[in-house]
Amino acid sequence: MALTCLHLAAKMTEEDEVIPHISDLITQSSANCTTDDLVRMERLILNKLEWNVNLPTPRSEERRVGKECRSRW
């Protein structure tokens, strides 16, 4: 699961040309899984998150903190 999350994070934050291929990640990490396993796990994670994988921005953090503060009053 950690390797899948790492790959998802790289896809969200890195430029296209520097995202490692899944098979390279598996080889470099010596993970005991296949490319299909990682793709399946990626789909499972994204479905559980309902594909809500936006990068945090200062504005989104401001909204989150504001909601938390309002809920405490």
Buried (B, 14 or more C-beta within 10 A) or exposed (E): EEBBEEBBEEEEEEEEEEBBEBEEBBEEEEBEBEEEBBEEBBEEBBEEEEEEEEEEEEEEEEEEEEEEEEEEE
